[in-house]
């Protein structure tokens, strides 16, 4: 029954999935604009594609910084603050461990780029050492 296209449950799932994909796309597009401005269009590639192998690996793209290509995971965020000598970044997306070089967080005001080597997971948040904040782009 739940896979019946006329089922209210099925329609709710598909609606939420569609909204999630659109929000993710917007965050990636805004991130790309800011990354292009900082590092140059030729140095930024967004390659996430829902359901593709890169998506399964958490690979949203890469950015070449000073001749070094870095893989990225891009996430939306609502706010960030300092707590217990850690930068806490609150996000509305799922919390997972990613093996990308950089964690990139974007909202309407700014994009934060962190080195992903010491990342800690919290409840609806990621935590970073202050030294791991590499760039703040507006």
N, C-alpha and C positions, 0 to 999 in steps of 0.2 A: 503493500500500500504506500509506503513512504516514497517509493520511486515513481509513483503515478504522477505524471506531469500536472494533473489537475488537483492534486492533493495540496491543501494549505501548508502542510509541513514542508513538502518539496519546494513549493514556491518561496517560502520564507528562507530556506537554505540557499536557494539560487539567488535571491535578492541580496542576502548578506554577502555572499561570495562576490557578486557583481560590485557592490559598494566597496568591499575590501580591495578588490583589484583596482578600482578607479582611484581610491585614496592612495594606494601604493604607487600607482603610475604618476599621480600628481607630485608626491614626495620625491620620486626619482627625477622627474622633469625639473623641479625647482632646484634639486641638488645639482643636476647637470649644469644648469644656468650658472650657478655660483662657482662650481668647480671649473667650468670653461673660462670664466672671467679670471679666476686666480691662476690657473695652470695652463690655459690655452686649449682651444677646441681639439687640436690634434692630439692632446695628451689625455683626453677623457673619453672613456667608452662605457656606456651603460648597456649591459647585455642580459639583464634579467628577463626571463620570459616564463610566464606561468606554466608550470608542468614540465618545463625543459630540464635537462640534466643540470644546468647551471643553477636553476631555481632549487633543485633538491639539495645542492651543495651549499646554498646560501650565498652564491656568488651573484652580486648585483652589477658588477662591472669592475673596471680598473682605472687607475689614474697614474700617469707617469710624473713623478716628482723628482727633479734634479737627476734625470737619467735612470731612475729606478721605478719599475712598474710594480704598483701595489694593488692587490685585490681589495675589494670593498664589499661590505654589507651596509645597506642603506635602510634607515629606520626613521619613522616619524617620532617627534618628541614633543611633550607639552611644556616642560620646564627643566631646569637643572639648578643644583645648589651644592654647596660644600657642607659635608657632614662627616665628622670623625676623620678629618683629613683625606676624604675621598670626594671626588666630584660624582654626584648622583644625578643620573639622567633618567627622568620619568618618561615612559613611552606607552602608547596605546596599543602597540603591537605585541605579539607573543615574544616571550623571553626564551632564548636558546643560546647554546654555545656555538659560536661561529669560528671557523678556522681561517678567516680572511685576515689580511694584514691590517686593515683599517675598519673601524666602526664609524659610520657617517650618520649623524642625526640631523634632521631638517625639520624646521617648522616655518611659519610664515615670516618670522623675523630674522632667523639666522641658521647657519649650518655649522655644526661642531664636528671636527675630525679628530678621532682618537687612535693612537696606536693600540692594537688589540692584544698585546702580549700579556697584560696583567688584569684583564677584564674579570670583574666579579658580577654574578647575577643576583638580583634581589627580587622583591615582589613588584612587578610592573616597572622594574628599573634595572639599569646597568650601573656599576660603580667602577670608577677609574682613579688611578693615582693622578694627582694634578700634573705631574710631568708628562703624562701620556696624552694630554690635550695638545695636539699639534697645530691646529688652525681653528680660528673662529671667523667664519665668512658671513657677511651681511648683505 
